[in-house]
Amino acid sequence: MKRILLIASVLFGSLFVTACGDSRMHSHAVYMLVDTSGTYAQEMNKATRIINYLLASLNSGDSLAVAKVETRSFTEKDIIAKVTFDKRPSQATTQKRAFKAKIEEFAKQPLGSAFTDITGGLIQGAEYLNETQAGIKTIVIFSDMQEELGQGTVRDFPIKLDGIRIVALNVTKLRTDNADPRLYLDRLARWEARVRKAGAVEWVMVNDLENNMESILKTR
């Protein structure tokens, strides 16, 4: 009898662990980088709208983090808010309200960074996403993709983005891009080549936020 109970206990434990693992494999984790340099400091209303869309679209068991891109972005201190939504719908709703409140509070603060460390933000984002063990992992970048590094900041080395989707949002054109559109196209091509070389499974561009917001979470 004891032997039967022991076997049953082991089988139940294995099934429980497998079920937990399967639930994570079907979950989606999103890490959003928000550029706070230059004109993007005035774009927080658009960024907030995107974050609200993510909050409305992600489900129980999914994870979301929002971080600012600053002079050096490879730090958890730049994470404004992060959460893994509870499997209880009522609790998940409470978490979403608290998350939204943190973002609204951040948006009220004076923004503006002298430099833009996108690479550091990508590395930090990949660390966060891998820790969630989610089946689908996405980094969303709200930026013009013009990286400007401060003195002493080293980022010219290979990075790892294995299995991660990269979504570039609202990539506005700089004044120099207007004079020579090739600068804009080349900048995006370089970033796509870099993230794909790093192991990213997708590179998605979304500039039409009014009609194409669903592309942020839609896997190909």
C-alpha positions as CSV (number, residue, x, y, z in Angstrom):
1,M,0.0,0.0,0.0
2,K,2.8,2.4,0.9
3,R,4.6,1.5,-2.3
4,I,1.4,2.4,-4.3
5,L,1.0,5.7,-2.5
6,L,4.7,6.5,-3.1
7,I,4.4,5.8,-6.8
8,A,1.1,7.9,-7.0
9,S,2.8,10.7,-5.2
10,V,5.8,10.7,-7.6
11,L,3.5,10.6,-10.7
12,F,1.4,13.4,-9.4
13,G,4.5,15.5,-8.7
14,S,5.8,14.9,-12.2
15,L,2.4,15.8,-13.7
16,F,2.3,19.0,-11.6
17,V,5.8,20.1,-12.7
18,T,5.0,19.3,-16.3
19,A,1.8,21.2,-16.2
20,C,3.6,24.3,-14.7
21,G,6.2,24.0,-17.4
22,D,3.6,23.8,-20.1
23,S,1.7,26.8,-18.8
24,R,4.9,28.9,-19.0
25,M,5.6,27.7,-22.6
26,H,2.3,29.1,-23.7
27,S,2.8,32.5,-21.9
28,H,4.1,35.7,-23.5
29,A,6.6,38.0,-21.9
30,V,7.2,41.6,-23.2
31,Y,10.0,44.0,-22.3
32,M,9.4,47.5,-23.6
33,L,12.2,50.1,-24.0
34,V,11.1,53.7,-24.0
35,D,13.5,56.3,-25.5
36,T,13.7,59.4,-23.3
37,S,16.2,61.4,-25.3
38,G,15.7,64.4,-27.6
39,T,12.2,64.8,-29.0
40,Y,11.1,61.4,-27.7
41,A,10.9,63.0,-24.2
42,Q,7.7,64.6,-25.6
43,E,6.4,61.3,-27.0
44,M,5.3,59.7,-23.7
45,N,1.6,60.0,-24.6
46,K,2.2,57.6,-27.5
47,A,4.3,55.3,-25.4
48,T,1.6,55.3,-22.7
49,R,-1.0,54.4,-25.3
50,I,1.1,51.4,-26.4
51,I,1.6,50.3,-22.8
52,N,-2.2,50.5,-22.2
53,Y,-2.7,48.3,-25.3
54,L,-0.2,45.7,-23.9
55,L,-1.9,45.7,-20.5
56,A,-5.3,45.1,-22.2
57,S,-3.9,42.4,-24.5
58,L,-1.7,40.3,-22.1
59,N,-3.4,37.6,-20.1
60,S,-2.9,35.8,-16.8
61,G,0.5,34.1,-16.6
62,D,2.0,36.7,-19.1
63,S,4.7,39.1,-18.0
64,L,5.3,42.8,-18.8
65,A,8.2,45.2,-18.0
66,V,8.7,48.8,-19.1
67,A,12.2,50.4,-18.9
68,K,13.6,53.7,-20.0
69,V,16.6,54.1,-22.4
70,E,19.1,56.4,-20.9
71,T,22.9,57.0,-20.9
72,R,23.6,53.5,-19.7
73,S,20.6,51.2,-19.8
74,F,22.1,47.9,-18.7
75,T,20.7,48.2,-15.2
76,E,17.5,47.2,-13.4
77,K,17.3,50.7,-12.1
78,D,15.9,51.8,-15.4
79,I,12.9,49.4,-15.1
80,I,9.9,51.6,-14.4
81,A,7.5,48.7,-13.7
82,K,7.4,44.9,-14.1
83,V,4.9,42.2,-13.3
84,T,3.8,38.6,-14.0
85,F,0.0,38.6,-14.1
86,D,-1.7,36.3,-11.5
87,K,-3.8,33.4,-12.8
88,R,-6.7,34.8,-10.9
89,P,-8.5,37.3,-13.2
90,S,-9.5,39.6,-10.3
91,Q,-5.9,39.8,-9.0
92,A,-4.5,40.3,-12.5
93,T,-6.9,43.2,-13.0
94,T,-5.6,44.8,-9.8
95,Q,-2.0,44.3,-11.0
96,K,-2.8,46.0,-14.3
97,R,-4.2,49.0,-12.5
98,A,-1.2,49.3,-10.3
99,F,1.1,49.0,-13.3
100,K,-0.8,51.7,-15.2
101,A,-0.5,54.0,-12.2
102,K,3.3,53.6,-12.1
103,I,3.5,54.5,-15.8
104,E,1.3,57.5,-15.4
105,E,3.4,58.7,-12.4
106,F,6.6,58.3,-14.5
107,A,5.1,60.2,-17.4
108,K,4.6,63.2,-15.2
109,Q,8.3,63.5,-14.4
110,P,10.7,65.6,-16.4
111,L,12.2,63.4,-19.1
112,G,15.3,63.8,-21.3
113,S,18.6,61.9,-21.6
114,A,21.7,63.2,-23.2
115,F,22.6,59.7,-24.6
116,T,20.7,56.7,-25.9
117,D,22.1,53.2,-24.9
118,I,19.8,50.9,-26.9
119,T,22.2,48.0,-26.8
120,G,22.4,48.0,-23.0
121,G,18.6,48.1,-22.9
122,L,18.4,45.1,-25.3
123,I,20.9,43.1,-23.1
124,Q,18.9,43.9,-19.9
125,G,15.6,43.1,-21.7
126,A,17.0,39.7,-22.8
127,E,18.0,38.9,-19.2
128,Y,14.5,39.7,-17.9
129,L,12.7,37.8,-20.6
130,N,14.8,34.6,-20.2
131,E,14.2,34.7,-16.5
132,T,10.4,34.5,-17.1
133,Q,10.8,31.3,-19.1
134,A,7.9,32.3,-21.3
135,G,7.3,30.5,-24.5
136,I,7.1,33.8,-26.5
137,K,9.5,36.6,-25.7
138,T,9.3,40.1,-27.2
139,I,11.3,43.3,-26.8
140,V,9.5,46.4,-27.9
141,I,11.7,49.4,-28.7
142,F,10.0,52.9,-28.8
143,S,12.8,54.9,-30.3
144,D,14.3,56.5,-33.5
145,M,16.9,53.8,-33.2
146,Q,19.7,56.3,-33.2
147,E,22.1,55.0,-30.6
148,E,24.3,57.7,-29.0
149,L,26.7,56.4,-26.3
150,G,28.4,58.5,-23.7
151,Q,32.2,58.5,-23.1
152,G,33.4,55.2,-21.6
153,T,30.3,53.2,-22.6
154,V,31.3,50.1,-24.5
155,R,28.7,48.3,-26.6
156,D,30.6,47.1,-29.7
157,F,30.5,43.4,-28.9
158,P,28.2,40.5,-29.8
159,I,25.0,40.3,-27.8
160,K,22.6,37.3,-27.4
161,L,18.9,37.6,-28.3
162,D,18.2,33.9,-28.9
163,G,14.5,33.2,-29.5
164,I,13.4,36.8,-28.9
165,R,11.2,38.9,-31.2
166,I,12.3,42.5,-31.7
167,V,9.6,45.1,-32.5
168,A,10.6,48.6,-33.4
169,L,7.9,51.2,-32.9
170,N,7.3,54.8,-34.0
171,V,10.7,55.0,-35.5
172,T,10.7,58.7,-36.5
173,K,12.9,60.2,-39.1
174,L,15.7,62.5,-38.0
175,R,16.4,65.9,-39.8
176,T,19.4,64.3,-41.5
177,D,17.2,61.4,-42.7
178,N,14.9,64.0,-44.4
179,A,17.9,65.3,-46.3
180,D,19.1,61.8,-47.2
181,P,16.6,59.0,-46.7
182,R,19.3,56.4,-47.1
183,L,20.5,57.3,-43.6
184,Y,17.2,56.2,-42.2
185,L,17.0,53.0,-44.2
186,D,20.6,52.1,-43.5
187,R,20.2,52.6,-39.8
188,L,17.2,50.2,-39.7
189,A,19.0,47.7,-41.9
190,R,22.0,47.7,-39.5
191,W,19.8,47.1,-36.5
192,E,17.9,44.3,-38.2
193,A,21.2,42.6,-39.2
194,R,22.6,43.0,-35.7
195,V,19.6,41.6,-33.8
196,R,19.2,38.7,-36.3
197,K,22.9,37.9,-35.9
198,A,22.3,37.9,-32.2
199,G,19.7,35.2,-32.6
200,A,16.4,37.2,-32.7
201,V,13.6,35.2,-34.4
202,E,11.8,38.2,-35.7
203,W,12.4,41.9,-36.6
204,V,9.1,43.8,-36.9
205,M,8.6,47.5,-37.7
206,V,5.4,49.2,-36.7
207,N,5.0,52.9,-37.5
208,D,1.3,53.0,-38.1
209,L,0.1,52.7,-34.5
210,E,-3.4,53.7,-35.4
211,N,-4.1,50.7,-37.6
212,N,-1.3,48.2,-36.9
213,M,-1.0,47.9,-33.1
214,E,-1.8,44.2,-33.1
215,S,1.5,43.5,-34.9
216,I,3.3,44.1,-31.7
217,L,2.2,40.8,-30.2
218,K,1.3,38.9,-33.3
219,T,3.9,36.2,-34.0
220,R,4.6,35.3,-37.6
